Structure formats: structure tokens, C-alpha cells
Amino acid sequence: MNGPVWAVVQQKDGRLQRSGRETIAAAQALARELGTSAEAVLLGDGLAAAGEELKGMALAGARVVEHPRLATYTPGGYVAALVPLVREERPAYVLFPHTYQTVDFMARLAQALDAGLLPEAIAFRRVDGEVRWTRPVLGGKLHAQVRTVGEGTVLVSLQSGAFPADGVEAGSAPLRQVAAAVDGVDLQREVRGFESAGGGAVDLSKAEVIVAVGRGVGGQEKLAPVEELARLLGGELAASRPVVDSGWLPRERQVGSSGQTVAPKLYLALGISGAIQHLVGMKGATAVVAINKDASAPIFKIATWGVAGDLHEIVPALNQALKERAGGA
């Protein structure tokens, strides 16, 4: 199928989310590989600012689908808005960020379109004229090479960080306002309001710098230097599952297969051995700095830079160096 590649991007409060830019970067890359065009689709209400962001990207077009009933995400509303668009335009691939939202409605959309569905891809390559996708299996312990068979549109969700947001190619995209046929549609959900989980818990997926600690930190009473390092770097504090299970940090700080998936520019892994369950959540980081006393720890295999040493000696030294740099000493 030689149709275009679409990126369905997510927005919040009328602004594109990082996951949306990652999806567009992937669509541009796949379109170049297939010799076709990349386009974007944006759903919601009050999307002027997000539309302006899309106008500065190298896209053949951007469809802006606005309707008051799309102001808040609902599975019924999103499926009803997307089905006629995909049926009419017949894109080869429709890419989505792999989020709680898309997991909620993508299978319904695939069923309504009789389309292929390929969740949580992390890469693609063209082999013998066909696209082969890489996706994690068995909790990230292995990677599978998969392909779709048959004709028709394929829906693909992309793991966070698989395609860097800063990889978006700049350009000029014409905007097209599209009417959404969602009046009278069963939205399949009634949203009565929003409440921040954990009393305003941090969203680690938005952090550009993350300082994460593992069991090697030794205890909650030893976290102060690590917390100071996170503050000095303007980053967020995170943890592996053993730290959370021990009660040293709250659950919303957990990174990994049973926690948050992150893709910061810098990820400091302090006293983290590198269990696969943790790596699944942070392998999208641009640069990884690992500090661990065990020189054979698996974390060093994926680290950009590694230091085999005692974090309780190294972190205070880092803090001091950062303070001196900030003070001009």
C-alpha cells in the first residue's frame, strides 16, 4: 500500500505533547523510507496554538479536527472522528504514541476499520521491500521482528522515546480544518472532572533530566545528596522498583515496566544494577550516566558513560563541583 503515513498527535490544554512530536518524527522517517508523504492529525477543541506548532513542521498536511465533544478524550468520540477520515484517505500507516489513551481506543479503532494493529513498536526497517517492526516481548526481555500481512491501513503505536522528539524535521505544513461527525455519537464515557493523582505527583515523562536511584543507595536516610544533585541539575528524582517497594520513595517516582516510561535528555542511574524491568522504562533516554560499585552491573552495557565506584563518594563530589561552577569558582 503506497498511501501516506499519518501521525495522530496528542495535545493537552491546546499544546502538543512531547509524545506528539515523537510520533511526527517517526512518521517523517517512515515516509522517507517508503517514498511517500507524512501528515498529521490533531483532535480536540481550541487547537489554534497546537495548529501553529504543526505549521512549522515538514508535513504534507495537518488535519485539525475540532469539536466541543472532543475537548476531553473519550474512546467513542475519538473513534467516531477518526474512522471516516481513515476510510476516505486510506493512509498506509497511522502512527500513535503508546499511551494509556491510545491503548484505550486503538483496538476499537482497528476493529471499526478492519485494519491491522501493531502495538508498542520501537523501531522499523525495510527488508526486501516490506517494513519490519521491532517491538518488545516478554516484558522487554526480548525484541521481536514483526511484519503485517494483507492490504489496508495498519495502526501502529510507538513506545515513548523510541523516536526522539527533537528529530522532527522543520518545514511548512498546510492546515486543513476537518469537521468531526460526533454529534449524537455514544462517547462511551462520561468525564466529570480531573484530579491529580497523588496530590500533584510529578509526571516523569516530561522531565529532561532524571536522577534515579536503586537499591544501592542503601536506605531512605541516604537520599539527601541524591536529592540535592537532582535540584542542582534542575531534574526530577526517580527510583527503581526495589526503592519504591522498600518505601524509600513514593510509587509515582518509579521508572520501569510497572512504573513510568521516560525519555529524558539525561538519565543518571545511581546504584541501579540494570534489571530488564527497569531498562524497559528508561531506554529512550538520550544519554545515560551510570554509577555503580559493581563494574559488571548490566546497567553499564547500555550506559553512555559509566563510573565504577561508590555513589556516596561520587555524588557529594559532583554536588560540590556543580556548586562551584554555579558560583563561578
C-alpha positions in Angstrom: 0.0 0.0 0.0 1.5 3.3 -1.1 -0.6 5.8 0.8 0.7 8.5 3.1 1.9 8.0 6.7 -0.2 9.7 9.3 0.8 10.8 12.8 -2.1 11.1 15.3 -0.7 13.5 17.8 -1.8 14.1 21.4 -2.2 17.5 22.9 -3.0 18.9 26.3 -4.6 22.2 27.0 -4.2 23.1 23.4 -0.4 22.4 23.2 1.4 19.5 21.6 2.8 17.0 24.0 6.3 15.6 23.6 4.8 12.2 22.5 3.1 14.0 19.6 6.5 15.3 18.3 8.0 11.8 18.7 5.2 10.4 16.6 5.7 13.1 13.9 9.4 12.3 13.9 8.6 8.6 13.3 6.1 9.4 10.6 8.6 11.6 8.8 11.3 8.9 9.0 8.9 6.2 7.8 7.6 8.3 4.9 11.1 9.0 3.7 11.8 5.3 3.8 8.7 4.5 1.8 9.0 7.4 -0.6 5.6 8.8 0.4 4.3 11.8 2.4 3.9 12.4 6.2 0.8 14.0 7.5 -0.6 14.8 11.0 -4.0 14.6 12.6 -4.9 16.6 15.7 -8.1 16.1 17.6 -9.6 18.3 20.3 -11.1 21.7 20.8 -9.4 25.1 21.0 -6.4 23.9 18.9 -5.1 27.2 17.5 -1.8 27.1 19.4 -1.2 23.4 18.6 -2.0 24.1 15.0 0.6 26.8 14.8 3.2 24.3 16.1 2.3 21.9 13.4 2.6 24.6 10.7 6.3 24.7 11.4 7.0 21.0 10.6 7.8 19.3 7.4 4.5 17.7 6.7 2.4 17.4 3.5 -0.6 18.5 5.6 -2.1 18.6 9.0 -5.8 17.9 9.7 -7.2 19.7 12.6 -10.4 18.1 13.9 -12.1 20.4 16.4 -15.4 19.9 18.2 -16.6 20.7 21.7 -17.3 16.9 22.2 -13.6 16.3 21.5 -12.4 18.8 24.1 -11.9 15.9 26.6 -10.8 12.5 25.4 -13.4 9.7 25.2 -13.0 6.5 23.2 -16.3 6.9 21.4 -15.5 10.4 20.3 -12.0 9.7 19.0 -13.1 6.5 17.2 -16.1 8.3 15.6 -13.9 11.2 14.5 -11.1 9.1 13.0 -13.0 6.3 11.2 -14.4 8.4 8.3 -11.0 10.2 7.9 -9.1 6.9 7.5 -11.7 5.3 5.3 -11.7 8.2 2.9 -8.0 8.9 2.7 -6.6 5.3 3.1 -3.2 6.0 4.7 -0.7 3.2 4.6 0.2 3.6 8.3 -1.4 5.6 11.1 1.1 6.1 13.9 0.2 6.9 17.6 2.1 7.4 20.8 1.8 4.4 23.0 0.0 5.9 25.9 -2.8 5.0 28.3 -5.2 6.9 26.0 -4.2 5.2 22.8 -4.2 1.8 24.4 -7.8 2.5 25.4 -9.1 3.2 21.9 -6.7 1.8 19.3 -8.1 -1.7 19.3 -11.7 -0.4 18.9 -10.5 1.8 16.0 -8.7 -1.1 14.3 -11.9 -3.2 14.7 -14.1 -0.5 13.2 -11.7 -0.1 10.2 -10.8 -3.7 9.8 -7.3 -2.5 10.0 -4.0 -4.1 11.1 -2.9 -3.4 14.7 0.7 -3.3 15.8 1.3 -2.1 19.4 4.3 -0.6 21.1 6.9 -0.6 18.3 10.3 0.8 19.0 11.9 0.7 15.5 11.4 -0.2 11.9 13.5 -1.1 8.9 12.7 -2.0 5.3 13.7 -5.6 4.3 13.0 -7.0 0.8 10.5 -4.2 0.1 8.5 -4.6 3.3 8.5 -2.8 6.6 9.6 -4.9 9.6 8.9 -3.5 13.0 10.7 -4.2 16.3 8.7 -4.5 19.4 9.5 -5.8 22.9 8.1 -9.1 24.1 8.2 -11.0 27.4 8.3 -7.8 29.5 11.1 -6.3 27.4 13.4 -9.3 27.8 13.4 -9.9 24.1 12.8 -8.0 20.9 10.6 -9.4 18.1 10.8 -8.6 14.4 7.3 -8.5 13.1 5.5 -7.6 9.9 1.9 -7.1 8.8 0.3 -9.1 6.1 -2.5 -8.3 3.7 -3.7 -5.0 2.3 -5.1 -2.0 4.1 -4.2 0.5 6.7 -2.0 -0.5 9.7 -2.3 1.2 13.1 1.0 1.4 15.0 1.7 2.7 18.5 5.2 3.8 19.3 6.9 3.4 22.7 7.9 6.6 24.4 11.4 7.7 23.5 11.8 5.3 20.5 11.9 8.3 18.2 13.4 11.5 19.7 11.1 14.5 19.7 14.0 16.7 18.6 14.2 14.6 15.4 11.2 16.4 13.9 12.2 18.0 10.6 11.2 21.6 10.3 9.2 22.9 7.4 5.9 24.3 6.4 2.6 22.3 6.8 -0.7 23.5 5.4 -3.5 23.2 7.9 -6.9 21.8 7.0 -9.9 22.1 9.3 -12.0 19.0 9.3 -15.5 18.7 10.6 -16.0 16.0 13.2 -19.2 13.9 12.8 -19.5 13.3 16.6 -22.9 14.8 17.3 -25.2 12.2 18.8 -22.3 9.7 19.0 -22.1 7.5 22.1 -18.9 8.7 23.7 -18.8 5.5 25.8 -17.6 7.5 28.8 -18.7 10.4 30.9 -15.9 12.6 32.2 -17.0 14.6 35.2 -13.7 16.2 36.1 -10.0 15.7 36.7 -8.0 15.1 39.8 -4.2 14.9 40.1 -3.0 11.6 41.3 -1.0 11.5 44.5 -1.8 15.2 45.3 0.0 16.7 42.3 2.5 13.9 41.6 5.2 14.7 39.1 4.9 13.4 35.5 8.4 12.0 34.9 7.7 11.6 31.2 8.1 15.3 30.8 11.4 15.6 32.6 14.6 16.4 30.6 16.9 15.4 33.4 16.2 12.5 35.7 18.4 11.3 38.7 17.3 7.8 39.5 18.4 5.7 42.5 18.4 1.9 43.0 18.8 -0.4 45.9 22.5 0.5 46.0 21.6 3.9 47.6 21.3 1.9 50.9 18.3 3.5 52.5 16.0 6.5 52.7 18.3 8.3 55.2 21.0 8.4 52.5 18.9 10.1 49.8 19.7 13.7 50.7 22.8 14.0 48.5 20.9 12.5 45.6 18.0 14.9 46.1 20.5 17.7 46.1 22.0 16.5 42.8 18.6 16.5 41.2 18.0 20.0 42.4 21.4 21.3 41.1 20.8 19.7 37.7 17.2 21.0 37.5 15.9 17.5 37.2 13.5 15.1 38.8 14.2 12.3 41.3 13.2 8.8 40.3 13.7 5.2 41.5 13.8 1.6 40.6 11.2 -0.8 41.9 13.2 -2.1 45.0 13.5 1.5 46.2 9.7 2.0 46.0 8.9 -1.4 47.4 11.1 -0.5 50.4 9.2 2.7 50.9 12.2 5.0 50.4 10.4 6.9 47.6 6.7 7.1 46.6 5.3 4.9 43.8 4.8 7.8 41.4 8.6 8.1 41.2 9.1 4.6 39.9 10.6 4.0 36.4 10.2 0.7 34.7 7.8 -1.9 33.3 5.5 -1.5 36.3 6.1 2.3 36.7 6.6 5.2 34.3 8.3 5.2 30.9 10.6 8.1 30.4 12.8 9.6 27.7 14.9 12.4 29.2 17.9 14.0 27.6 20.0 12.9 30.6 19.4 9.9 32.9 21.6 9.4 35.9 21.4 5.8 37.2 22.8 5.7 40.7 23.2 2.3 42.4 20.9 0.7 39.8 22.0 -2.7 38.6 20.1 -2.6 35.4 17.4 -5.2 35.6 15.4 -5.6 32.4 12.2 -4.4 34.1 13.9 -1.1 34.8 15.6 -0.7 31.4 12.2 -1.0 29.7 11.2 2.3 31.3 14.3 4.4 30.6 16.0 3.1 27.5 14.6 6.0 25.5 17.0 8.4 27.3 19.3 10.3 25.0 22.3 9.9 27.4 22.7 7.6 30.4 25.3 8.1 33.1 25.6 5.0 35.4 27.4 4.9 38.8 27.7 1.6 40.5 30.2 -0.2 42.7 29.7 -3.4 40.7 31.8 -3.0 37.5 29.9 -5.9 35.9 26.4 -4.5 36.5 24.2 -4.8 33.4 23.5 -1.0 33.5 26.9 -0.4 32.1 26.0 -2.2 28.9 23.5 0.5 27.9 25.2 3.5 29.6 26.7 6.3 27.6 29.2 6.9 30.4 29.8 4.6 33.3 31.6 5.1 36.6 32.5 2.1 38.7 32.6 3.5 42.2 30.8 4.3 45.4 27.9 6.7 44.7 28.1 8.0 48.3 31.6 9.3 47.5 30.9 10.4 43.9 27.6 12.2 44.3 28.8 14.6 47.0 31.8 15.4 44.8 29.5 16.1 41.9 27.4 18.3 44.0 30.4 20.3 45.1 31.6 20.7 41.6 28.2 21.9 40.4 28.0 24.4 43.2 31.5 25.8 42.4 30.6 26.0 38.7 27.4 27.9 39.5 29.2 30.2 41.8 31.9 30.9 39.2 34.6 29.5 41.4 
